[in-house]
Amino acid sequence: MKRFAEVALLTILIVSSQISVAAVTRGSISGVVLNPQGLPLANASVAIRSASHRQAETRMVVKTEKSGVFTIDSCPLGDYMVSVVYWKVERSATGETSSVLPLLTTLTLSAIAPNAKVSLQFGRDVQVLSGTIKDKTTGQPLSAILELKSADSARSWLISGLPAKFRIQVPKTGNLSLAVSAPGYQTWYSSKLSDALKRTDSETIKSLELFLQPLPK
């Protein structure tokens, strides 16, 4: 009877866990926007839109607060493109001129990782990192969870799910660590992201091809 009770309890826990994950249908995207000097940028427009034709069209726009932070709640799960636009006004003897400064990154909200946190900075000290994530055995595209941190400032630049083809923003300098994980796979980790980047002709765009090893069954 005791053995039966233990098995029944374990079954209930597993089923409850599966129901809990399946019940998650929405998540959130939050973070901070910084100016070229690394200071919070207020009143910047942060917009998200669906990045996959397989999901319903979703578009949301918010403004950053004085502290540069923003939060977009109640986002349906799926792939998103996050863009930031800031109108820069410059004053001179001939008058005022304004220009649009755009930023763009991609991320994924899933039942396993429904909440994404991202830091976005304008300026020359950042670059775009694009790449792919694949199953090492089959070569098939794979969505994963990425965590990008700076050891120098203890800042988390990104903690989020990513689509198989991704585009994110990373600092050009600093000691960056990158961890990429997915259920059923070994975690890919690099303590020095700069050493893992592929050389390209562009100074502002780098590429990275990641293969995750399935765990033994």
mmCIF file of the C-alpha atoms, coordinates in Angstrom:
data_MODEL
# 
_entry.id   MODEL 
# 
loop_
_atom_site.group_PDB 
_atom_site.id 
_atom_site.type_symbol 
_atom_site.label_atom_id 
_atom_site.label_alt_id 
_atom_site.label_comp_id 
_atom_site.label_asym_id 
_atom_site.label_entity_id 
_atom_site.label_seq_id 
_atom_site.pdbx_PDB_ins_code 
_atom_site.Cartn_x 
_atom_site.Cartn_y 
_atom_site.Cartn_z 
_atom_site.occupancy 
_atom_site.B_iso_or_equiv 
_atom_site.pdbx_formal_charge 
_atom_site.auth_seq_id 
_atom_site.auth_comp_id 
_atom_site.auth_asym_id 
_atom_site.auth_atom_id 
_atom_site.pdbx_PDB_model_num 
ATOM 1   C CA . MET A 1 1   ? 0.000  0.000  0.000   1.00 0.00 ? 1   MET A CA 1 
ATOM 2   C CA . LYS A 1 2   ? 2.836  2.390  0.862   1.00 0.00 ? 2   LYS A CA 1 
ATOM 3   C CA . ARG A 1 3   ? 4.542  1.668  -2.482  1.00 0.00 ? 3   ARG A CA 1 
ATOM 4   C CA . PHE A 1 4   ? 1.266  2.280  -4.314  1.00 0.00 ? 4   PHE A CA 1 
ATOM 5   C CA . ALA A 1 5   ? 0.801  5.589  -2.479  1.00 0.00 ? 5   ALA A CA 1 
ATOM 6   C CA . GLU A 1 6   ? 4.323  6.718  -3.459  1.00 0.00 ? 6   GLU A CA 1 
ATOM 7   C CA . VAL A 1 7   ? 3.725  5.875  -7.124  1.00 0.00 ? 7   VAL A CA 1 
ATOM 8   C CA . ALA A 1 8   ? 0.342  7.610  -7.073  1.00 0.00 ? 8   ALA A CA 1 
ATOM 9   C CA . LEU A 1 9   ? 1.876  10.720 -5.506  1.00 0.00 ? 9   LEU A CA 1 
ATOM 10  C CA . LEU A 1 10  ? 4.673  10.768 -8.096  1.00 0.00 ? 10  LEU A CA 1 
ATOM 11  C CA . THR A 1 11  ? 2.126  10.426 -10.901 1.00 0.00 ? 11  THR A CA 1 
ATOM 12  C CA . ILE A 1 12  ? 0.078  13.302 -9.497  1.00 0.00 ? 12  ILE A CA 1 
ATOM 13  C CA . LEU A 1 13  ? 3.184  15.505 -9.267  1.00 0.00 ? 13  LEU A CA 1 
ATOM 14  C CA . ILE A 1 14  ? 4.217  14.747 -12.870 1.00 0.00 ? 14  ILE A CA 1 
ATOM 15  C CA . VAL A 1 15  ? 0.712  15.353 -14.227 1.00 0.00 ? 15  VAL A CA 1 
ATOM 16  C CA . SER A 1 16  ? 0.403  18.564 -12.186 1.00 0.00 ? 16  SER A CA 1 
ATOM 17  C CA . SER A 1 17  ? 3.718  19.779 -13.575 1.00 0.00 ? 17  SER A CA 1 
ATOM 18  C CA . GLN A 1 18  ? 2.643  19.048 -17.159 1.00 0.00 ? 18  GLN A CA 1 
ATOM 19  C CA . ILE A 1 19  ? -0.681 20.834 -16.635 1.00 0.00 ? 19  ILE A CA 1 
ATOM 20  C CA . SER A 1 20  ? 1.107  23.812 -15.086 1.00 0.00 ? 20  SER A CA 1 
ATOM 21  C CA . VAL A 1 21  ? 3.450  24.192 -18.081 1.00 0.00 ? 21  VAL A CA 1 
ATOM 22  C CA . ALA A 1 22  ? 0.658  23.623 -20.579 1.00 0.00 ? 22  ALA A CA 1 
ATOM 23  C CA . ALA A 1 23  ? -1.485 26.252 -18.841 1.00 0.00 ? 23  ALA A CA 1 
ATOM 24  C CA . VAL A 1 24  ? 1.094  28.971 -19.550 1.00 0.00 ? 24  VAL A CA 1 
ATOM 25  C CA . THR A 1 25  ? -0.110 30.827 -22.652 1.00 0.00 ? 25  THR A CA 1 
ATOM 26  C CA . ARG A 1 26  ? 1.303  34.321 -22.063 1.00 0.00 ? 26  ARG A CA 1 
ATOM 27  C CA . GLY A 1 27  ? 4.507  35.894 -20.847 1.00 0.00 ? 27  GLY A CA 1 
ATOM 28  C CA . SER A 1 28  ? 6.285  39.228 -20.506 1.00 0.00 ? 28  SER A CA 1 
ATOM 29  C CA . ILE A 1 29  ? 9.181  41.161 -21.999 1.00 0.00 ? 29  ILE A CA 1 
ATOM 30  C CA . SER A 1 30  ? 11.012 43.603 -19.739 1.00 0.00 ? 30  SER A CA 1 
ATOM 31  C CA . GLY A 1 31  ? 14.359 45.330 -19.580 1.00 0.00 ? 31  GLY A CA 1 
ATOM 32  C CA . VAL A 1 32  ? 16.230 48.608 -19.766 1.00 0.00 ? 32  VAL A CA 1 
ATOM 33  C CA . VAL A 1 33  ? 17.309 50.921 -22.593 1.00 0.00 ? 33  VAL A CA 1 
ATOM 34  C CA . LEU A 1 34  ? 20.650 52.731 -22.278 1.00 0.00 ? 34  LEU A CA 1 
ATOM 35  C CA . ASN A 1 35  ? 22.216 55.676 -24.087 1.00 0.00 ? 35  ASN A CA 1 
ATOM 36  C CA . PRO A 1 36  ? 25.729 55.505 -25.636 1.00 0.00 ? 36  PRO A CA 1 
ATOM 37  C CA . GLN A 1 37  ? 27.247 56.377 -22.253 1.00 0.00 ? 37  GLN A CA 1 
ATOM 38  C CA . GLY A 1 38  ? 25.498 53.463 -20.589 1.00 0.00 ? 38  GLY A CA 1 
ATOM 39  C CA . LEU A 1 39  ? 22.994 55.644 -18.720 1.00 0.00 ? 39  LEU A CA 1 
ATOM 40  C CA . PRO A 1 40  ? 19.219 54.999 -18.601 1.00 0.00 ? 40  PRO A CA 1 
ATOM 41  C CA . LEU A 1 41  ? 17.322 56.429 -21.563 1.00 0.00 ? 41  LEU A CA 1 
ATOM 42  C CA . ALA A 1 42  ? 13.845 57.773 -20.833 1.00 0.00 ? 42  ALA A CA 1 
ATOM 43  C CA . ASN A 1 43  ? 10.934 58.145 -23.257 1.00 0.00 ? 43  ASN A CA 1 
ATOM 44  C CA . ALA A 1 44  ? 12.299 55.723 -25.864 1.00 0.00 ? 44  ALA A CA 1 
ATOM 45  C CA . SER A 1 45  ? 9.700  53.718 -27.792 1.00 0.00 ? 45  SER A CA 1 
ATOM 46  C CA . VAL A 1 46  ? 9.950  49.944 -27.348 1.00 0.00 ? 46  VAL A CA 1 
ATOM 47  C CA . ALA A 1 47  ? 7.866  47.941 -29.815 1.00 0.00 ? 47  ALA A CA 1 
ATOM 48  C CA . ILE A 1 48  ? 7.338  44.204 -30.231 1.00 0.00 ? 48  ILE A CA 1 
ATOM 49  C CA . ARG A 1 49  ? 5.780  42.344 -33.127 1.00 0.00 ? 49  ARG A CA 1 
ATOM 50  C CA . SER A 1 50  ? 5.349  38.715 -34.077 1.00 0.00 ? 50  SER A CA 1 
ATOM 51  C CA . ALA A 1 51  ? 8.339  37.236 -35.892 1.00 0.00 ? 51  ALA A CA 1 
ATOM 52  C CA . SER A 1 52  ? 6.715  34.019 -37.090 1.00 0.00 ? 52  SER A CA 1 
ATOM 53  C CA . HIS A 1 53  ? 3.885  33.422 -39.571 1.00 0.00 ? 53  HIS A CA 1 
ATOM 54  C CA . ARG A 1 54  ? 2.834  30.450 -37.445 1.00 0.00 ? 54  ARG A CA 1 
ATOM 55  C CA . GLN A 1 55  ? 1.498  32.682 -34.654 1.00 0.00 ? 55  GLN A CA 1 
ATOM 56  C CA . ALA A 1 56  ? -1.216 35.316 -34.491 1.00 0.00 ? 56  ALA A CA 1 
ATOM 57  C CA . GLU A 1 57  ? -0.138 38.856 -35.336 1.00 0.00 ? 57  GLU A CA 1 
ATOM 58  C CA . THR A 1 58  ? 0.820  40.741 -32.170 1.00 0.00 ? 58  THR A CA 1 
ATOM 59  C CA . ARG A 1 59  ? 2.016  44.340 -31.930 1.00 0.00 ? 59  ARG A CA 1 
ATOM 60  C CA . MET A 1 60  ? 2.605  46.328 -28.737 1.00 0.00 ? 60  MET A CA 1 
ATOM 61  C CA . VAL A 1 61  ? 4.398  49.610 -27.999 1.00 0.00 ? 61  VAL A CA 1 
ATOM 62  C CA . VAL A 1 62  ? 5.456  51.162 -24.674 1.00 0.00 ? 62  VAL A CA 1 
ATOM 63  C CA . LYS A 1 63  ? 7.644  54.066 -23.558 1.00 0.00 ? 63  LYS A CA 1 
ATOM 64  C CA . THR A 1 64  ? 10.607 53.668 -21.232 1.00 0.00 ? 64  THR A CA 1 
ATOM 65  C CA . GLU A 1 65  ? 10.379 55.276 -17.798 1.00 0.00 ? 65  GLU A CA 1 
ATOM 66  C CA . LYS A 1 66  ? 12.832 57.827 -16.362 1.00 0.00 ? 66  LYS A CA 1 
ATOM 67  C CA . SER A 1 67  ? 14.965 54.912 -15.178 1.00 0.00 ? 67  SER A CA 1 
ATOM 68  C CA . GLY A 1 68  ? 15.061 53.537 -18.731 1.00 0.00 ? 68  GLY A CA 1 
ATOM 69  C CA . VAL A 1 69  ? 13.103 50.415 -17.788 1.00 0.00 ? 69  VAL A CA 1 
ATOM 70  C CA . PHE A 1 70  ? 10.100 49.016 -19.628 1.00 0.00 ? 70  PHE A CA 1 
ATOM 71  C CA . THR A 1 71  ? 7.687  46.116 -19.236 1.00 0.00 ? 71  THR A CA 1 
ATOM 72  C CA . ILE A 1 72  ? 5.313  44.590 -21.757 1.00 0.00 ? 72  ILE A CA 1 
ATOM 73  C CA . ASP A 1 73  ? 2.935  42.154 -20.090 1.00 0.00 ? 73  ASP A CA 1 
ATOM 74  C CA . SER A 1 74  ? 0.416  39.637 -21.368 1.00 0.00 ? 74  SER A CA 1 
ATOM 75  C CA . CYS A 1 75  ? 2.360  38.714 -24.521 1.00 0.00 ? 75  CYS A CA 1 
ATOM 76  C CA . PRO A 1 76  ? 1.123  35.541 -26.254 1.00 0.00 ? 76  PRO A CA 1 
ATOM 77  C CA . LEU A 1 77  ? 3.837  32.885 -26.398 1.00 0.00 ? 77  LEU A CA 1 
ATOM 78  C CA . GLY A 1 78  ? 5.873  32.881 -29.616 1.00 0.00 ? 78  GLY A CA 1 
ATOM 79  C CA . ASP A 1 79  ? 8.759  34.499 -31.496 1.00 0.00 ? 79  ASP A CA 1 
ATOM 80  C CA . TYR A 1 80  ? 9.138  38.278 -31.360 1.00 0.00 ? 80  TYR A CA 1 
ATOM 81  C CA . MET A 1 81  ? 11.152 41.079 -32.862 1.00 0.00 ? 81  MET A CA 1 
ATOM 82  C CA . VAL A 1 82  ? 11.859 43.809 -30.306 1.00 0.00 ? 82  VAL A CA 1 
ATOM 83  C CA . SER A 1 83  ? 12.763 47.226 -31.666 1.00 0.00 ? 83  SER A CA 1 
ATOM 84  C CA . VAL A 1 84  ? 13.662 50.457 -29.898 1.00 0.00 ? 84  VAL A CA 1 
ATOM 85  C CA . VAL A 1 85  ? 13.389 53.872 -31.511 1.00 0.00 ? 85  VAL A CA 1 
ATOM 86  C CA . TYR A 1 86  ? 14.691 57.093 -30.006 1.00 0.00 ? 86  TYR A CA 1 
ATOM 87  C CA . TRP A 1 87  ? 14.450 60.520 -31.594 1.00 0.00 ? 87  TRP A CA 1 
ATOM 88  C CA . LYS A 1 88  ? 17.780 62.302 -31.144 1.00 0.00 ? 88  LYS A CA 1 
ATOM 89  C CA . VAL A 1 89  ? 17.560 66.106 -31.351 1.00 0.00 ? 89  VAL A CA 1 
ATOM 90  C CA . GLU A 1 90  ? 20.762 68.064 -32.021 1.00 0.00 ? 90  GLU A CA 1 
ATOM 91  C CA . ARG A 1 91  ? 20.934 71.834 -31.704 1.00 0.00 ? 91  ARG A CA 1 
ATOM 92  C CA . SER A 1 92  ? 23.300 73.967 -33.753 1.00 0.00 ? 92  SER A CA 1 
ATOM 93  C CA . ALA A 1 93  ? 23.653 77.518 -35.019 1.00 0.00 ? 93  ALA A CA 1 
ATOM 94  C CA . THR A 1 94  ? 21.512 76.653 -38.033 1.00 0.00 ? 94  THR A CA 1 
ATOM 95  C CA . GLY A 1 95  ? 18.693 75.180 -35.970 1.00 0.00 ? 95  GLY A CA 1 
ATOM 96  C CA . GLU A 1 96  ? 17.535 71.777 -34.723 1.00 0.00 ? 96  GLU A CA 1 
ATOM 97  C CA . THR A 1 97  ? 17.858 68.471 -36.508 1.00 0.00 ? 97  THR A CA 1 
ATOM 98  C CA . SER A 1 98  ? 16.415 65.161 -35.432 1.00 0.00 ? 98  SER A CA 1 
ATOM 99  C CA . SER A 1 99  ? 17.365 61.624 -36.317 1.00 0.00 ? 99  SER A CA 1 
ATOM 100 C CA . VAL A 1 100 ? 15.964 58.193 -35.533 1.00 0.00 ? 100 VAL A CA 1 
ATOM 101 C CA . LEU A 1 101 ? 18.212 55.740 -33.698 1.00 0.00 ? 101 LEU A CA 1 
ATOM 102 C CA . PRO A 1 102 ? 16.929 52.157 -34.200 1.00 0.00 ? 102 PRO A CA 1 
ATOM 103 C CA . LEU A 1 103 ? 17.749 48.956 -32.291 1.00 0.00 ? 103 LEU A CA 1 
ATOM 104 C CA . LEU A 1 104 ? 16.532 45.450 -33.052 1.00 0.00 ? 104 LEU A CA 1 
ATOM 105 C CA . THR A 1 105 ? 16.714 42.086 -31.295 1.00 0.00 ? 105 THR A CA 1 
ATOM 106 C CA . THR A 1 106 ? 14.823 38.779 -31.433 1.00 0.00 ? 106 THR A CA 1 
ATOM 107 C CA . LEU A 1 107 ? 13.567 36.515 -28.659 1.00 0.00 ? 107 LEU A CA 1 
ATOM 108 C CA . THR A 1 108 ? 11.129 33.713 -27.909 1.00 0.00 ? 108 THR A CA 1 
ATOM 109 C CA . LEU A 1 109 ? 8.533  33.352 -25.166 1.00 0.00 ? 109 LEU A CA 1 
ATOM 110 C CA . SER A 1 110 ? 7.693  29.726 -24.397 1.00 0.00 ? 110 SER A CA 1 
ATOM 111 C CA . ALA A 1 111 ? 5.925  27.751 -21.675 1.00 0.00 ? 111 ALA A CA 1 
ATOM 112 C CA . ILE A 1 112 ? 9.345  26.830 -20.259 1.00 0.00 ? 112 ILE A CA 1 
ATOM 113 C CA . ALA A 1 113 ? 10.709 30.400 -20.436 1.00 0.00 ? 113 ALA A CA 1 
ATOM 114 C CA . PRO A 1 114 ? 7.695  32.746 -20.641 1.00 0.00 ? 114 PRO A CA 1 
ATOM 115 C CA . ASN A 1 115 ? 9.458  35.848 -19.309 1.00 0.00 ? 115 ASN A CA 1 
ATOM 116 C CA . ALA A 1 116 ? 12.317 37.593 -21.124 1.00 0.00 ? 116 ALA A CA 1 
ATOM 117 C CA . LYS A 1 117 ? 14.693 40.246 -19.785 1.00 0.00 ? 117 LYS A CA 1 
ATOM 118 C CA . VAL A 1 118 ? 16.897 42.299 -22.105 1.00 0.00 ? 118 VAL A CA 1 
ATOM 119 C CA . SER A 1 119 ? 19.269 45.273 -21.906 1.00 0.00 ? 119 SER A CA 1 
ATOM 120 C CA . LEU A 1 120 ? 19.575 47.408 -25.046 1.00 0.00 ? 120 LEU A CA 1 
ATOM 121 C CA . GLN A 1 121 ? 22.159 50.137 -25.580 1.00 0.00 ? 121 GLN A CA 1 
ATOM 122 C CA . PHE A 1 122 ? 22.643 52.697 -28.328 1.00 0.00 ? 122 PHE A CA 1 
ATOM 123 C CA . GLY A 1 123 ? 26.093 53.680 -29.522 1.00 0.00 ? 123 GLY A CA 1 
ATOM 124 C CA . ARG A 1 124 ? 29.311 52.423 -31.071 1.00 0.00 ? 124 ARG A CA 1 
ATOM 125 C CA . ASP A 1 125 ? 30.210 50.143 -28.164 1.00 0.00 ? 125 ASP A CA 1 
ATOM 126 C CA . VAL A 1 126 ? 27.604 47.544 -29.162 1.00 0.00 ? 126 VAL A CA 1 
ATOM 127 C CA . GLN A 1 127 ? 27.309 45.137 -32.059 1.00 0.00 ? 127 GLN A CA 1 
ATOM 128 C CA . VAL A 1 128 ? 24.773 42.751 -33.546 1.00 0.00 ? 128 VAL A CA 1 
ATOM 129 C CA . LEU A 1 129 ? 25.207 39.020 -33.011 1.00 0.00 ? 129 LEU A CA 1 
ATOM 130 C CA . SER A 1 130 ? 23.236 36.833 -35.395 1.00 0.00 ? 130 SER A CA 1 
ATOM 131 C CA . GLY A 1 131 ? 23.316 33.083 -35.653 1.00 0.00 ? 131 GLY A CA 1 
ATOM 132 C CA . THR A 1 132 ? 21.597 29.720 -35.593 1.00 0.00 ? 132 THR A CA 1 
ATOM 133 C CA . ILE A 1 133 ? 20.952 27.016 -32.994 1.00 0.00 ? 133 ILE A CA 1 
ATOM 134 C CA . LYS A 1 134 ? 20.761 23.386 -34.128 1.00 0.00 ? 134 LYS A CA 1 
ATOM 135 C CA . ASP A 1 135 ? 20.581 19.829 -32.829 1.00 0.00 ? 135 ASP A CA 1 
ATOM 136 C CA . LYS A 1 136 ? 24.133 18.467 -33.086 1.00 0.00 ? 136 LYS A CA 1 
ATOM 137 C CA . THR A 1 137 ? 22.944 15.004 -34.098 1.00 0.00 ? 137 THR A CA 1 
ATOM 138 C CA . THR A 1 138 ? 20.231 15.805 -36.629 1.00 0.00 ? 138 THR A CA 1 
ATOM 139 C CA . GLY A 1 139 ? 21.196 19.329 -37.661 1.00 0.00 ? 139 GLY A CA 1 
ATOM 140 C CA . GLN A 1 140 ? 17.585 20.430 -37.214 1.00 0.00 ? 140 GLN A CA 1 
ATOM 141 C CA . PRO A 1 141 ? 16.817 23.998 -36.045 1.00 0.00 ? 141 PRO A CA 1 
ATOM 142 C CA . LEU A 1 142 ? 16.308 24.260 -32.303 1.00 0.00 ? 142 LEU A CA 1 
ATOM 143 C CA . SER A 1 143 ? 14.784 26.914 -30.061 1.00 0.00 ? 143 SER A CA 1 
ATOM 144 C CA . ALA A 1 144 ? 16.724 27.440 -26.851 1.00 0.00 ? 144 ALA A CA 1 
ATOM 145 C CA . ILE A 1 145 ? 17.162 29.606 -23.752 1.00 0.00 ? 145 ILE A CA 1 
ATOM 146 C CA . LEU A 1 146 ? 20.058 32.057 -23.774 1.00 0.00 ? 146 LEU A CA 1 
ATOM 147 C CA . GLU A 1 147 ? 21.713 33.910 -20.899 1.00 0.00 ? 147 GLU A CA 1 
ATOM 148 C CA . LEU A 1 148 ? 24.267 36.593 -21.741 1.00 0.00 ? 148 LEU A CA 1 
ATOM 149 C CA . LYS A 1 149 ? 26.128 38.203 -18.837 1.00 0.00 ? 149 LYS A CA 1 
ATOM 150 C CA . SER A 1 150 ? 28.948 40.687 -18.334 1.00 0.00 ? 150 SER A CA 1 
ATOM 151 C CA . ALA A 1 151 ? 31.514 39.629 -15.743 1.00 0.00 ? 151 ALA A CA 1 
ATOM 152 C CA . ASP A 1 152 ? 32.858 43.178 -15.539 1.00 0.00 ? 152 ASP A CA 1 
ATOM 153 C CA . SER A 1 153 ? 29.627 44.906 -14.570 1.00 0.00 ? 153 SER A CA 1 
ATOM 154 C CA . ALA A 1 154 ? 27.550 41.927 -13.387 1.00 0.00 ? 154 ALA A CA 1 
ATOM 155 C CA . ARG A 1 155 ? 24.885 43.060 -15.876 1.00 0.00 ? 155 ARG A CA 1 
ATOM 156 C CA . SER A 1 156 ? 22.624 40.507 -17.522 1.00 0.00 ? 156 SER A CA 1 
ATOM 157 C CA . TRP A 1 157 ? 22.295 41.614 -21.137 1.00 0.00 ? 157 TRP A CA 1 
ATOM 158 C CA . LEU A 1 158 ? 19.784 38.963 -22.057 1.00 0.00 ? 158 LEU A CA 1 
ATOM 159 C CA . ILE A 1 159 ? 17.885 36.163 -20.333 1.00 0.00 ? 159 ILE A CA 1 
ATOM 160 C CA . SER A 1 160 ? 15.360 34.802 -22.788 1.00 0.00 ? 160 SER A CA 1 
ATOM 161 C CA . GLY A 1 161 ? 14.289 32.076 -25.117 1.00 0.00 ? 161 GLY A CA 1 
ATOM 162 C CA . LEU A 1 162 ? 15.610 32.423 -28.657 1.00 0.00 ? 162 LEU A CA 1 
ATOM 163 C CA . PRO A 1 163 ? 14.313 31.226 -32.026 1.00 0.00 ? 163 PRO A CA 1 
ATOM 164 C CA . ALA A 1 164 ? 16.510 28.859 -34.055 1.00 0.00 ? 164 ALA A CA 1 
ATOM 165 C CA . LYS A 1 165 ? 17.623 31.868 -36.122 1.00 0.00 ? 165 LYS A CA 1 
ATOM 166 C CA . PHE A 1 166 ? 18.361 34.761 -33.831 1.00 0.00 ? 166 PHE A CA 1 
ATOM 167 C CA . ARG A 1 167 ? 19.595 38.339 -33.864 1.00 0.00 ? 167 ARG A CA 1 
ATOM 168 C CA . ILE A 1 168 ? 20.605 40.010 -30.592 1.00 0.00 ? 168 ILE A CA 1 
ATOM 169 C CA . GLN A 1 169 ? 22.622 42.988 -29.428 1.00 0.00 ? 169 GLN A CA 1 
ATOM 170 C CA . VAL A 1 170 ? 25.845 42.508 -27.450 1.00 0.00 ? 170 VAL A CA 1 
ATOM 171 C CA . PRO A 1 171 ? 28.596 44.845 -26.172 1.00 0.00 ? 171 PRO A CA 1 
ATOM 172 C CA . LYS A 1 172 ? 31.765 45.007 -28.284 1.00 0.00 ? 172 LYS A CA 1 
ATOM 173 C CA . THR A 1 173 ? 34.044 45.031 -25.271 1.00 0.00 ? 173 THR A CA 1 
ATOM 174 C CA . GLY A 1 174 ? 34.034 43.431 -21.866 1.00 0.00 ? 174 GLY A CA 1 
ATOM 175 C CA . ASN A 1 175 ? 34.238 39.930 -20.500 1.00 0.00 ? 175 ASN A CA 1 
ATOM 176 C CA . LEU A 1 176 ? 31.015 38.307 -21.683 1.00 0.00 ? 176 LEU A CA 1 
ATOM 177 C CA . SER A 1 177 ? 29.778 34.824 -20.843 1.00 0.00 ? 177 SER A CA 1 
ATOM 178 C CA . LEU A 1 178 ? 27.130 33.015 -22.843 1.00 0.00 ? 178 LEU A CA 1 
ATOM 179 C CA . ALA A 1 179 ? 25.060 29.996 -21.827 1.00 0.00 ? 179 ALA A CA 1 
ATOM 180 C CA . VAL A 1 180 ? 22.591 28.311 -24.206 1.00 0.00 ? 180 VAL A CA 1 
ATOM 181 C CA . SER A 1 181 ? 20.309 25.529 -22.982 1.00 0.00 ? 181 SER A CA 1 
ATOM 182 C CA . ALA A 1 182 ? 17.261 23.525 -24.038 1.00 0.00 ? 182 ALA A CA 1 
ATOM 183 C CA . PRO A 1 183 ? 15.313 20.696 -22.375 1.00 0.00 ? 183 PRO A CA 1 
ATOM 184 C CA . GLY A 1 184 ? 16.901 17.352 -23.228 1.00 0.00 ? 184 GLY A CA 1 
ATOM 185 C CA . TYR A 1 185 ? 20.230 18.888 -24.304 1.00 0.00 ? 185 TYR A CA 1 
ATOM 186 C CA . GLN A 1 186 ? 23.595 19.620 -22.734 1.00 0.00 ? 186 GLN A CA 1 
ATOM 187 C CA . THR A 1 187 ? 24.139 23.299 -21.972 1.00 0.00 ? 187 THR A CA 1 
ATOM 188 C CA . TRP A 1 188 ? 26.525 25.103 -24.333 1.00 0.00 ? 188 TRP A CA 1 
ATOM 189 C CA . TYR A 1 189 ? 28.704 27.546 -22.432 1.00 0.00 ? 189 TYR A CA 1 
ATOM 190 C CA . SER A 1 190 ? 31.432 30.037 -23.269 1.00 0.00 ? 190 SER A CA 1 
ATOM 191 C CA . SER A 1 191 ? 33.145 32.173 -20.618 1.00 0.00 ? 191 SER A CA 1 
ATOM 192 C CA . LYS A 1 192 ? 34.625 34.386 -23.361 1.00 0.00 ? 192 LYS A CA 1 
ATOM 193 C CA . LEU A 1 193 ? 32.116 35.120 -26.066 1.00 0.00 ? 193 LEU A CA 1 
ATOM 194 C CA . SER A 1 194 ? 34.658 37.042 -28.164 1.00 0.00 ? 194 SER A CA 1 
ATOM 195 C CA . ASP A 1 195 ? 36.664 33.843 -28.669 1.00 0.00 ? 195 ASP A CA 1 
ATOM 196 C CA . ALA A 1 196 ? 33.611 31.986 -30.017 1.00 0.00 ? 196 ALA A CA 1 
ATOM 197 C CA . LEU A 1 197 ? 32.575 34.617 -32.559 1.00 0.00 ? 197 LEU A CA 1 
ATOM 198 C CA . LYS A 1 198 ? 33.248 34.102 -36.232 1.00 0.00 ? 198 LYS A CA 1 
ATOM 199 C CA . ARG A 1 199 ? 35.146 36.772 -38.096 1.00 0.00 ? 199 ARG A CA 1 
ATOM 200 C CA . THR A 1 200 ? 33.090 38.653 -40.659 1.00 0.00 ? 200 THR A CA 1 
ATOM 201 C CA . ASP A 1 201 ? 33.642 41.557 -43.007 1.00 0.00 ? 201 ASP A CA 1 
ATOM 202 C CA . SER A 1 202 ? 31.321 43.725 -40.905 1.00 0.00 ? 202 SER A CA 1 
ATOM 203 C CA . GLU A 1 203 ? 32.559 45.571 -37.847 1.00 0.00 ? 203 GLU A CA 1 
ATOM 204 C CA . THR A 1 204 ? 29.088 45.700 -36.345 1.00 0.00 ? 204 THR A CA 1 
ATOM 205 C CA . ILE A 1 205 ? 27.647 42.255 -37.163 1.00 0.00 ? 205 ILE A CA 1 
ATOM 206 C CA . LYS A 1 206 ? 29.115 38.981 -35.910 1.00 0.00 ? 206 LYS A CA 1 
ATOM 207 C CA . SER A 1 207 ? 27.824 35.451 -36.418 1.00 0.00 ? 207 SER A CA 1 
ATOM 208 C CA . LEU A 1 208 ? 27.677 32.383 -34.236 1.00 0.00 ? 208 LEU A CA 1 
ATOM 209 C CA . GLU A 1 209 ? 26.619 28.821 -35.122 1.00 0.00 ? 209 GLU A CA 1 
ATOM 210 C CA . LEU A 1 210 ? 25.629 26.737 -32.102 1.00 0.00 ? 210 LEU A CA 1 
ATOM 211 C CA . PHE A 1 211 ? 25.088 22.972 -31.901 1.00 0.00 ? 211 PHE A CA 1 
ATOM 212 C CA . LEU A 1 212 ? 23.503 21.491 -28.763 1.00 0.00 ? 212 LEU A CA 1 
ATOM 213 C CA . GLN A 1 213 ? 24.308 17.878 -27.854 1.00 0.00 ? 213 GLN A CA 1 
ATOM 214 C CA . PRO A 1 214 ? 21.270 15.735 -26.920 1.00 0.00 ? 214 PRO A CA 1 
ATOM 215 C CA . LEU A 1 215 ? 21.443 14.156 -23.473 1.00 0.00 ? 215 LEU A CA 1 
ATOM 216 C CA . PRO A 1 216 ? 21.874 10.364 -23.337 1.00 0.00 ? 216 PRO A CA 1 
ATOM 217 C CA . LYS A 1 217 ? 18.572 8.538  -23.169 1.00 0.00 ? 217 LYS A CA 1 
# 
